[in-house]
Amino acid sequence: MAQDKVSMPSGIGGLVRYFDEYKSKIQFKPGHIVVFTIVVMVIMVILYAYGKNIFGF
């Protein structure tokens, strides 16, 4: 009967805190992401509107 025992995980129960293990050297502020997104959207609108004339496709 002793073989039917179930052992529970010890310690922190399998939880891993990844933010302690790795810190990126490149960090962006949320404002930079918003500005970059707006710039990409403006470029896309310009290409959709004038792309044929600019590139001749």
N, CA, C and O atoms as a MOPAC input file, in Angstrom:
PM7 MOZYME 1SCF
protein

 N      0.79600 1    -1.19100 1     0.00000 1
 C      0.00000 1     0.00000 1     0.00000 1
 C      0.84200 1     1.26000 1     0.00000 1
 O      0.35800 1     2.32200 1    -0.39200 1
 N      2.06500 1     1.16800 1     0.42100 1
 C      2.91500 1     2.34400 1     0.50200 1
 C      3.29700 1     2.86100 1    -0.87000 1
 O      3.73400 1     4.00500 1    -0.99100 1
 N      3.14800 1     2.06700 1    -1.88600 1
 C      3.53000 1     2.48100 1    -3.24100 1
 C      2.48600 1     3.38100 1    -3.89000 1
 O      2.78700 1     4.01700 1    -4.90000 1
 N      1.29000 1     3.45800 1    -3.36100 1
 C      0.22300 1     4.26800 1    -3.94200 1
 C      0.26400 1     5.72000 1    -3.48900 1
 O     -0.67900 1     6.46500 1    -3.75400 1
 N      1.30600 1     6.13700 1    -2.82800 1
 C      1.41700 1     7.50700 1    -2.34700 1
 C      1.59600 1     8.47200 1    -3.52100 1
 O      2.22600 1     8.13800 1    -4.52400 1
 N      1.04300 1     9.64600 1    -3.38000 1
 C      1.20500 1    10.70900 1    -4.36000 1
 C      1.99100 1    11.82400 1    -3.69400 1
 O      1.59400 1    12.31500 1    -2.63700 1
 N      3.09400 1    12.22600 1    -4.29300 1
 C      3.88800 1    13.30000 1    -3.68300 1
 C      3.58900 1    14.62000 1    -4.38800 1
 O      3.49800 1    14.68000 1    -5.61400 1
 N      3.44300 1    15.64000 1    -3.61400 1
 C      3.15400 1    16.97200 1    -4.13300 1
 C      4.46900 1    17.68300 1    -4.45900 1
 O      5.49600 1    17.39600 1    -3.84400 1
 N      4.44500 1    18.60400 1    -5.42100 1
 C      5.66400 1    19.35300 1    -5.71400 1
 C      6.08300 1    20.19600 1    -4.50800 1
 O      5.24400 1    20.75400 1    -3.80100 1
 N      7.35300 1    20.27400 1    -4.29900 1
 C      7.83800 1    21.02300 1    -3.14900 1
 C      8.25800 1    22.43400 1    -3.56100 1
 O      8.30600 1    22.75700 1    -4.74800 1
 N      8.54800 1    23.23800 1    -2.60200 1
 C      9.05300 1    24.58000 1    -2.86900 1
 C      7.95200 1    25.54200 1    -3.25700 1
 O      6.97400 1    25.70500 1    -2.52800 1
 N      8.11000 1    26.18100 1    -4.40800 1
 C      7.15900 1    27.21300 1    -4.83200 1
 C      6.03800 1    26.65100 1    -5.68600 1
 O      5.26800 1    27.41700 1    -6.26600 1
 N      5.93000 1    25.35700 1    -5.77600 1
 C      4.80500 1    24.75200 1    -6.47800 1
 C      4.89700 1    24.86700 1    -7.97900 1
 O      3.86000 1    24.89300 1    -8.64000 1
 N      6.06800 1    24.93800 1    -8.54600 1
 C      6.21900 1    24.98900 1    -9.99400 1
 C      6.11800 1    26.37700 1   -10.58700 1
 O      6.16400 1    26.51800 1   -11.80900 1
 N      5.98300 1    27.39700 1    -9.78000 1
 C      5.88700 1    28.75800 1   -10.29500 1
 C      7.28100 1    29.29700 1   -10.60700 1
 O      8.21800 1    29.11400 1    -9.83000 1
 N      7.40100 1    29.96000 1   -11.74800 1
 C      8.67800 1    30.54400 1   -12.14300 1
 C      8.44800 1    32.02100 1   -12.41200 1
 O      7.49100 1    32.39600 1   -13.08900 1
 N      9.31300 1    32.84400 1   -11.89000 1
 C      9.20100 1    34.28600 1   -12.12000 1
 C     10.20700 1    34.67300 1   -13.19300 1
 O     11.39200 1    34.85100 1   -12.91100 1
 N      9.72800 1    34.80000 1   -14.42300 1
 C     10.60300 1    35.05200 1   -15.55100 1
 C     11.16800 1    36.46700 1   -15.54200 1
 O     12.26600 1    36.68700 1   -16.05200 1
 N     10.45000 1    37.42400 1   -14.97800 1
 C     10.92000 1    38.80300 1   -15.01900 1
 C     12.18900 1    38.99000 1   -14.18600 1
 O     12.91200 1    39.96700 1   -14.38300 1
 N     12.46700 1    38.08900 1   -13.27700 1
 C     13.70300 1    38.17500 1   -12.50900 1
 C     14.89200 1    37.60900 1   -13.27400 1
 O     16.03600 1    37.97000 1   -13.00000 1
 N     14.62600 1    36.72000 1   -14.23400 1
 C     15.69900 1    36.01900 1   -14.92200 1
 C     16.27700 1    36.78900 1   -16.10300 1
 O     17.46500 1    36.66000 1   -16.39700 1
 N     15.45600 1    37.59000 1   -16.78700 1
 C     15.91500 1    38.23900 1   -18.01100 1
 C     15.44200 1    39.67500 1   -18.03400 1
 O     14.27100 1    39.95900 1   -17.78400 1
 N     16.35700 1    40.58000 1   -18.33600 1
 C     15.99100 1    41.98100 1   -18.50100 1
 C     16.58200 1    42.45400 1   -19.82400 1
 O     17.79300 1    42.37600 1   -20.03100 1
 N     15.73100 1    42.94200 1   -20.71200 1
 C     16.16100 1    43.36300 1   -22.03900 1
 C     16.98800 1    44.64000 1   -21.96600 1
 O     16.74100 1    45.50400 1   -21.12500 1
 N     17.96400 1    44.74800 1   -22.84800 1
 C     18.76600 1    45.97100 1   -22.91500 1
 C     18.04300 1    47.05900 1   -23.69900 1
 O     18.34000 1    48.24300 1   -23.54100 1
 N     17.09800 1    46.65900 1   -24.54100 1
 C     16.32900 1    47.61300 1   -25.34500 1
 C     14.95400 1    47.76400 1   -24.70200 1
 O     14.20400 1    46.79500 1   -24.58200 1
 N     14.63700 1    48.97500 1   -24.29400 1
 C     13.34100 1    49.23600 1   -23.68900 1
 C     12.72400 1    50.45500 1   -24.35800 1
 O     13.40200 1    51.45300 1   -24.60200 1
 N     11.43000 1    50.36300 1   -24.65100 1
 C     10.70600 1    51.45300 1   -25.28300 1
 C      9.66000 1    51.98100 1   -24.31500 1
 O      9.04500 1    51.22800 1   -23.56000 1
 N      9.47600 1    53.28100 1   -24.35700 1
 C      8.40200 1    53.89000 1   -23.58200 1
 C      7.10900 1    53.72800 1   -24.37300 1
 O      7.15700 1    53.64700 1   -25.60100 1
 N      5.96800 1    53.68000 1   -23.71600 1
 C      4.69700 1    53.54000 1   -24.43000 1
 C      4.44800 1    54.67400 1   -25.42900 1
 O      3.83100 1    54.44800 1   -26.46900 1
 N      4.91000 1    55.86900 1   -25.13300 1
 C      4.73000 1    56.99700 1   -26.05300 1
 C      5.48100 1    56.79500 1   -27.35600 1
 O      5.00300 1    57.19500 1   -28.41700 1
 N      6.66000 1    56.17500 1   -27.28400 1
 C      7.42300 1    55.90000 1   -28.50900 1
 C      6.68800 1    54.90700 1   -29.40000 1
 O      6.70600 1    55.04500 1   -30.62300 1
 N      6.04700 1    53.91700 1   -28.81000 1
 C      5.29700 1    52.93100 1   -29.58700 1
 C      4.10700 1    53.58800 1   -30.27300 1
 O      3.80700 1    53.27700 1   -31.42600 1
 N      3.43000 1    54.49000 1   -29.58000 1
 C      2.28000 1    55.18700 1   -30.17000 1
 C      2.73300 1    56.04700 1   -31.34200 1
 O      2.09700 1    56.03300 1   -32.39600 1
 N      3.81600 1    56.79000 1   -31.17800 1
 C      4.32600 1    57.64400 1   -32.25800 1
 C      4.76200 1    56.78500 1   -33.44400 1
 O      4.46000 1    57.12600 1   -34.58700 1
 N      5.46000 1    55.68700 1   -33.19900 1
 C      5.89800 1    54.80000 1   -34.27100 1
 C      4.69800 1    54.23300 1   -35.03400 1
 O      4.72800 1    54.14600 1   -36.26200 1
 N      3.65100 1    53.85000 1   -34.31500 1
 C      2.45000 1    53.31400 1   -34.95900 1
 C      1.78900 1    54.36600 1   -35.83600 1
 O      1.36300 1    54.05500 1   -36.94800 1
 N      1.69500 1    55.59700 1   -35.36200 1
 C      1.09300 1    56.67500 1   -36.15200 1
 C      1.92500 1    56.95100 1   -37.39800 1
 O      1.36500 1    57.15800 1   -38.47400 1
 N      3.24800 1    56.95800 1   -37.27600 1
 C      4.11900 1    57.18300 1   -38.43000 1
 C      3.92100 1    56.08000 1   -39.47300 1
 O      3.85100 1    56.36900 1   -40.66700 1
 N      3.83100 1    54.83000 1   -39.03700 1
 C      3.61400 1    53.71800 1   -39.97000 1
 C      2.26300 1    53.85600 1   -40.65700 1
 O      2.15200 1    53.58900 1   -41.85300 1
 N      1.22700 1    54.27200 1   -39.91700 1
 C     -0.10000 1    54.44700 1   -40.52500 1
 C     -0.08400 1    55.56400 1   -41.55800 1
 O     -0.70700 1    55.43200 1   -42.61100 1
 N      0.61300 1    56.65800 1   -41.28100 1
 C      0.69400 1    57.75900 1   -42.24100 1
 C      1.42700 1    57.30400 1   -43.49900 1
 O      1.00500 1    57.63200 1   -44.60800 1
 N      2.50800 1    56.56100 1   -43.34500 1
 C      3.24400 1    56.04800 1   -44.51100 1
 C      2.35300 1    55.12200 1   -45.32200 1
 O      2.37300 1    55.18400 1   -46.55100 1
 N      1.57100 1    54.26300 1   -44.67100 1
 C      0.66800 1    53.35400 1   -45.38800 1
 C     -0.38900 1    54.13500 1   -46.17200 1
 O     -0.68700 1    53.79400 1   -47.31700 1
 N     -0.95500 1    55.17300 1   -45.56600 1
 C     -1.97300 1    55.96800 1   -46.26900 1
 C     -1.35700 1    56.65500 1   -47.48700 1
 O     -1.96700 1    56.68200 1   -48.55500 1
 N     -0.16400 1    57.20300 1   -47.33600 1
 C      0.51300 1    57.85600 1   -48.46500 1
 C      0.79300 1    56.85300 1   -49.57700 1
 O      0.59200 1    57.15700 1   -50.75300 1
 N      1.25700 1    55.65400 1   -49.21000 1
 C      1.54500 1    54.64200 1   -50.23900 1
 C      0.28400 1    54.16400 1   -50.93700 1
 O      0.30000 1    53.93900 1   -52.14700 1
 N     -0.81600 1    54.00400 1   -50.19600 1
 C     -2.06500 1    53.60300 1   -50.84200 1
 C     -2.58400 1    54.69400 1   -51.77400 1
 O     -3.13200 1    54.39200 1   -52.83400 1
 N     -2.41800 1    55.94700 1   -51.39100 1
 C     -2.95200 1    57.03800 1   -52.19100 1
 C     -2.05800 1    57.36400 1   -53.39100 1
 O     -2.56600 1    57.59000 1   -54.48900 1
 N     -0.73500 1    57.39200 1   -53.19900 1
 C      0.16800 1    57.86200 1   -54.24100 1
 C      1.19200 1    56.82100 1   -54.67500 1
 O      2.11100 1    57.14400 1   -55.42700 1
 N      1.05400 1    55.59600 1   -54.22500 1
 C      2.03300 1    54.55900 1   -54.52600 1
 C      2.19500 1    54.24900 1   -55.99800 1
 O      3.30800 1    54.04200 1   -56.48200 1
 N      1.07000 1    54.21800 1   -56.71400 1
 C      1.14800 1    53.94100 1   -58.16700 1
 C      1.91200 1    55.02300 1   -58.89100 1
 O      2.71400 1    54.72700 1   -59.77600 1
 N      1.68000 1    56.27300 1   -58.53100 1
 C      2.36000 1    57.37100 1   -59.17700 1
 C      3.85800 1    57.41600 1   -58.82200 1
 O      4.69700 1    57.75600 1   -59.65600 1
 N      4.16200 1    57.07300 1   -57.59100 1
 C      5.55000 1    57.13500 1   -57.13900 1
 C      6.39000 1    56.01100 1   -57.73100 1
 O      7.49400 1    56.24100 1   -58.22400 1
 N      5.85900 1    54.80000 1   -57.67600 1
 C      6.62900 1    53.62700 1   -58.10400 1
 C      6.30300 1    53.15900 1   -59.51600 1
 O      7.04800 1    52.36400 1   -60.08900 1
 N      5.22200 1    53.63000 1   -60.07400 1
 C      4.87800 1    53.32400 1   -61.45100 1
 C      4.35000 1    51.92000 1   -61.67100 1
 O      4.47900 1    51.39100 1   -62.77500 1
 N      3.76900 1    51.30700 1   -60.67900 1
 C      3.20600 1    49.95600 1   -60.84900 1
 C      1.83600 1    50.01200 1   -61.40700 1
 O      1.21100 1    48.97200 1   -61.61600 1

